[in-house]
Each structure stands twice: as structure tokens, then as C-alpha cells.
Amino acid sequence: MTDVAVATVLADAASPAPQSISSAPSPLVIAEYLFLWFLFYSLCGWVYESILVSVQQRRPVNRGFLNGPLCPIYGTGAVLAVVLLGGIRNPVALFLTASVGACILEYLTSWAMEKLFHARWWDYSHFRFNLNGRICLLGAIVFGIGGIVIVDVVQPQVERVTSLIPLAAIHWMCAVFLVLIVADTVVTVVGIVGFERSLEQFQAAVARYGDAFGEVREKVGDALGDATGRAAELAADVAAGANERLGGVPGRVGGKVGERLGESLQSGREMSTEFMLRVREAAGKAFNRQQRRMIASFPRLKATRNDEALQQLREAFERLRRNGR
């Protein structure tokens, strides 16, 4: 956004009106307008991310770092694009600049959050042409197109609408939303800061159920091995012409094998479900509400340490969800 754009946005606020101010808008007024735009684009980013991830996960996902419906990284990126790139008229230059700028912002945000919370919140390693899993070419293209749309299409309308809001109302709106966002940020950070310790507690709790899980695998494996061996013997007898001599005994043996296999598999499924329920119970005790929300909101969240425990938790939750638990 150029100085001319700022003047356009604040024209009504600076003109004679009930809430008249000096002809030169104060830095506070400019900051308030930028803050309103930040809120708008953060909300748009949250809607975009929530829809995208919900479709990918096939379940509703409240996407976002904060509890409220905001994705601050989108608001920050959009406002920076409006302020720094508003004077670029060449579409190609605007696309390239927006792409590079967004990638720098995303990379730095990913790095900072990983250092602060000992976890990587998103990972593009499964995309081609990625850089350390933090940014990727596809994302750069999307952000470049988004930069053009925001600067040339959306922002002029946003400026027009926000310029119609009375200045007194803007003061109150900014004050209220600022308090809410600060409170939300504090609650979120305090809740997440012990995530690594919670993972250790969860891993210790799950280890206590390890014997039961091993028993499930051993029992199912024995049942499958036993049934496979009996079926092989039965097939050999039939192939040798023994079916006639045995007078239907193979059918009865086969039925017993199938019955035993079914019982063993059913028992194994029940024990496996019980184990997963205990894993969920352990997660409920180890992780607080904020941490559980983060795990659900970021499907590709990876812990710097103890990531195996986090993936085990995801597996348990996914199995229980498929089984309607």
C-alpha cells in the first residue's frame, strides 16, 4: 500500500464529519485500519484452511493456532502485501514478489514455532520441490496468485467498506478485538508450552499397556498360523484323494478351523479396541484441552522428540473414529 492508498482509505476519516480529525491521519488511526484489515484477512485464512483440511480429513476441523476463528499468519501476510506491494502494477512482478515474500514469512514462522514449542506444525515433505518441508513450490504459486487477488481485487473493496465505519466505532472495535486476541494468544501459548512434557507422560502411560497390545498381536498371529497349517494339511489330503476315504471329515475340520479363527480374530479385535480406548484415556490425562485441539487441528503436526508417541495417538484416535467410538 502506497501513501496514496493510505490517504484514500482514510479520506472519510480525515474529512469534516461528526468524528472529524486533523487532515493528516494520526499513526494510531492508520494502525487501527491496518489492524481491521489484519482481522479480516486472518478470518478469510481461517475459513480457507478449515475448509481445505476438513475436506482432506473428511471430518470437521477447526483449523488455526488460536481458539478464535483467525489464522494470524494469513492476516500478517495479506497486510504486508497491501502495504509493501500495493504500488506494483506489473502482474508478473507482483506475482513473483508475493510468492517469495509469502514463502519467507511461512518459513520463518515454521522455524520459530518449532523452536518455541518443539513441534513442526505443518510439513510439505510429501510435496515435490519443497525446502526442508517448511515451504513448497505449490504453496508459492498459490500465495503468488493470492497476492494478486488481494492487492488488485479484494483490498480496494476492503478499503471502501472500512472507510465507511465511523471513527469512534473503529476505536472501540480495535480495542475489544485487541484484548480478545491477546487473551486468546496467552491462553493458547500457556496451554501448548508444555507439549513435549505431555508427550513424555503419554508415552509412559502407553508403555504400561504394551504387554496387552503384544498379547493381541501374538494371539491373532497364533490363530492365523494354526488355521493356515490346518488348511494346508486339509488341502493336501483332498489332493491325495483322501476326501472320499474320510467321508466328509475334511468339511467338519474346515468348519472347526474357521470357527476357531473367527473366535480368535474377534477376541483380538476386542482386545485391540480395549487397548485403543486406554490410549485415548491416557491422552485425556496427559494432554490439556489446548494440546488436544492442536493435535486435531494440525494433522501433520510432528514432535521434535517423541514423535512416535504422537503418531501412535493419531492411529488410536483414527481407529476409534472408524469404529464409531
Secondary structure as UniProt FT lines:
FT   HELIX           3..9
FT   HELIX           11..14
FT   TURN            18..19
FT   HELIX           27..57
FT   HELIX           72..85
FT   TURN            86..87
FT   HELIX           91..117
FT   STRAND          119..120
FT   TURN            125..126
FT   STRAND          130..131
FT   TURN            132..134
FT   STRAND          135..136
FT   HELIX           137..149
FT   HELIX           150..154
FT   HELIX           155..162
FT   TURN            163..164
FT   HELIX           167..192
FT   TURN            193..194
FT   HELIX           195..207
FT   TURN            208..209
FT   HELIX           210..239
FT   TURN            240..241
FT   HELIX           242..246
FT   TURN            247..248
FT   HELIX           249..286
FT   HELIX           289..297
FT   TURN            299..300
FT   STRAND          302..303
FT   HELIX           307..322
FT   TURN            323..324
//
